[in-house]
Amino acid sequence: MKKEHAIHSAIAGLIALGALATSVPAFAANAPVEKCFGINAPHMNDCAVANSSHSCAGQASKADEKDAFVLVPHGTCHKIEGGSLTPGI
């Protein structure tokens, strides 16, 4: 299970780094995106929901926060282990 968590965190980190490498308007213009909750790496989230302990990008202090999201290409979130289109509790 820990090995799967490490792999999952690595994938989330790569996705987040890819999103950071391109500007948000260019990323959004090239392809539709969706909010994928629960797959962030520490300090690598795009934003969070209103009832979260933080308000926005880069403020998630731990990995896989259920209410922090990362923008991913549309249709990708359900393919990522732990990814959800809705925030968790």
N, C-alpha and C positions, 0 to 999 in steps of 0.2 A: 504494500500500500504506500509506503514512504517513497519507493522508487517511482510509482505512478504520480505521486504528488510533485516530486521533483521534475519529472518530465512535463507535467501539466503547467507548472510554474515557469519552466523554461519556454514553453510554447507561448504562454501569455506574455512573457517578457519580449519575445521576438515580435509578436504582433504589436505590442505597444511601441517598441522601438521603430518598427516600420511606419506606424502612424505618426510618430514624432519626426521621422526623417522627411516627410512631406508636409507641406503646409496644409492646414485644415481645409481651406477653400479649394485647393487643387485636389486633395484627396476626395472631397465631396463631389467635385465636378466630374471626376473620372469615373466614379462608380457609386451607386447607392450604398449607404451604410446603415447599420443597425446597432443599437446599444446592446452590448453583451455583458450581463452582470455576473459577478462571481469568478472572473478569470484574471483579475489584475495581479500584477507583481507589486511589491511594495513601492509606493510613490510613483507608480506608472499607470494611474487611472486617468481617464479623460474627464470625468466628473462624478457626481453622486446625487442621490435623491435628497429631497428637502429634509427628511427626518434623520439624516445621517449625522455622524459625529464630525464630519468635515463637509465643506461646501463645494469644493471643486477640484480641478485638475492637479494631480501630483500630491494630494494630501492623504491618500490612503496609506496608513502606517503599516499595514500587514497585507500579505497576499490573500487572494481569493475572498475579499470582502463581498458579502452577498448583496450589498446595496451600492457598491461602486461599479461603474461600467467602463468598458473600453469599446471604442468604435471599431467595428470589424466590417468587412464587405458583407453586403446583404446575403442572407442564406448560409452564412458560415457559423454563426453562434451555436446552433443546435448540433453541429459536428464536433464542437470542442467539449471535452469532458468537463463537467461542472458549469458549463455556460448556460445562461438562462436569459430569455428575453424580458423577464420581469424581475424586479428586485426581490430578494429574499429577506427574511427576518433575521 
